[in-house]
Amino acid sequence: MGTRASAASTVHRPQEPTSAEKMANIPLSRSEVFGELRKELHEDVEFHQSDAHVFIIMGASGDLAKKKIYPTLWWLFRDGLLPEKTYFVGFARSNLTVEDIRTSCMQYLKVTDSEADRLSAFFGRNTYISGKYADEGSFSKLQTHIESLPGGTEANRLFYLALPPTVYHDVTKNIKHCCMSQNRGWNRIIVEKPFGRDLQTSEELSAHLSSLFTEDQIYRIDHYLGKEMVQNLMVLRFGNRIFGPIWNRDSVACVVLTFKEPFGTQGRGGYFDDFGIIRDVMQNHLLQMLCLVAMEKPASTSSDDVRDEKVKVLKCITPVSMSDVVLGQYVGNPEGEGDAKLSYLDDPTVPKGSAQATFATAVLYVHNERWDGVPFILRCGKALNERKAEVRLQFTDVPGDIFGSQCRRNELVVRVQPNEAVYAKMMSKKPGVYFSPEETELDLTYKSRYKDVKLPDAYERLILDVFCGSQMHFVRSDELREAWRIFTPLLHQIDGEKPKPIPYTYGSRGPTEADDLAKRVGFRYEGTYKWVNPHRL
C-alpha cells in the first residue's frame, strides 16, 4: 500500500484494488479506517471538501465539551478527517481564552510528542466568545465573529448544544434569529440528551425545535448509536443467512439487554438524582439497542428507512408496568476499598433520604407477529460488579432432548463494551472417551480477530456523520415520542409514589429480586458456563 499519502493519491487509478479490497486485506490504522469511511460518506451531494465549515460549541466551558467534544474534534482534525477549512468557535458564559480551554482539555486529548505542531494548528483554528445564553446581543456578536472567519459568510455551520436542557429554548431561539448561515451554507444543530423528562416535556422541546428548524437540521445524539457493536447489530442480522430463520418467537426464549457500571455517582449525584437510571440509560441507550435487535429488515440502509423500522417496533410496545420492574439503590460495602465503602446517599450532592433508583430491571414485550410473548429484559445499574454493555439472545430448549437434560440453552451474545465481541454459546461433545455434551462457544473477539485495527470513538463517528449529513445514527422526533410513551406512565408513578428501592451492595450483581424477575419471565441462568480465552491457551 505504501505510505498513506501515496495510497490517497492512487486510489482512483483503475488498476488499483478497490477500497473495499484494501480494507479486507490490510489491517488499517485509525486514520485509514476513517479515510475510507469518509470516501463513502462524502459522496453526499451536500458535502464539498472545499467548503468552509464552522463548528460552534455552545457550552464550551462545561464538562462534556472538555472531556468529549474538544478531544473528538482534535482527533478528527489530527487524522485529517475534517474538511480543510474547518474552524471551531467556543461559546459560554465564562470569561475564558482559547489557552484556558486548551489547558482544561489537555489531559483528555491523548497527544503524543510528535503531534505538538498539529495540536498547535488545531488550537490555531479555535476561537472563543463569551456571552449570555438568553441575550440576543451576545448571539449577534457571535454571528459577527463567525462571519469574520475565512469563508465565514458562506460557511456550513454546526452548532453543538453541550448545555443543560434548561437553556435549550433561549439558545436555539437565538441561534435561529442571529446565527444561521443565510447564504448557501447549511445549518445543523446537535442536541444532547436528556430530550425532556417525560412525554410532555419531550413533546414541548420537539415542538419548540421544529418551530425553528427542519427535522433534517436536527441531530439528537445518543452516543450509544455510535458504538461499533451497536452498529454491527444490523450487519449481523441482515447480512447473515444463518440468523434470519431463528430470529423470532419460535426460537428465541428471551432477549436480555444489559448496561452495567462498576462505579457510583462520584459527585454527579445532584444531576443523577434529578433524572435517575431509567431516564439516564434505559429509556435511551437500552431501548435503542432493543429496536436494532427487534426491527424488521429496512428497505435500504438509508437513514429514514432504518428509522422507520425502529419506530414500528416501538409502536408495538405497551407502556411498562410497575409489576414488571425492580428498582435498587446501592449501599456501601463495609469490606470494600475507597468509594466502594460509600452508599449512594453518602454522596454529598445527593439529597438526604433520596429514593432515586441507581439500578433498574424492566421487562418489555413487543406485540407483533415476530416477537409476541418474548420478554425483552432491560437491566442497568451503577456500582455493580463489572463494566459491561451487551445484548444476549437466549434460545429455546432443543425439542426432543436425547441427552438426559445435559444440554444448556444456546445464546448469542453481542458485547458492546468493553472488549467488543460476538460469541455464540453452544453445546459440543466433551473431548475424549466421553459421549456427553458440554458448553463451548464460537467466538469473535475483535481484539483477537482484528489485531491492528483501532476502533473509532462513538463521538468521532457521530460528529463525522453530522458533517456528512447522515442521520441514520441519530434519534428522530417520532422515535423519541414513542420511547417516552413507553416509559412515562412508569416514571410518573415512581415520581408520585416514591417506592423505596431495594438496597444492594456496592460491587454486587444488583438485587437478587431482579434475577427472580428475569427467571419468572423465562430467562434461564445456569451458572455452569466458563469462558476460556482461546488466545491464551
Secondary structure, DSSP 8 states (H G I E B T S, - for coil): ---HHHHHHHTTSTTS--HHHHHHHS---HHHHHHHHHHHHTTSTT--TTS-EEEEEETTTSHHIIIIIHHHHHHHHHTT-S-SSEEEEEEESS---HHHHHHHHGGGS---GGGHHHHHHHHHTEEEEE--TT-HHHHHHHHHHHHHSTTGGG-EEEEEE-S-GGGHHHHHHHIIIIIS--SS--EEEEEES---SSHHHHHHHHHHHHHHS-GGGEEEE-GGGGSHHHHHHHHHHHS-TTTGGGSSTTTEEEEEEEEE-SS--TT-HHHHHHHHHIIIIIIIIIHHHHHHHH----SSSSHHHHHHHHHHHHHTB----GGGEEEEEEE--TT--GGGG--GGGSTTS-TT----SEEEEEEEB-STTTTT-EEEEEEESSBSS-EEEEEEEE---SS--STT-----EEEEEEESS-EEEEEEEEE-SSS---EEEEEEEEEHHHHSTT-----HHHHHHHHHHHT--TTEE-HHHHHHHHHHHHHHHHHHHHH----EEEETTBS--HHHHHHHHHHT-----------GGG-
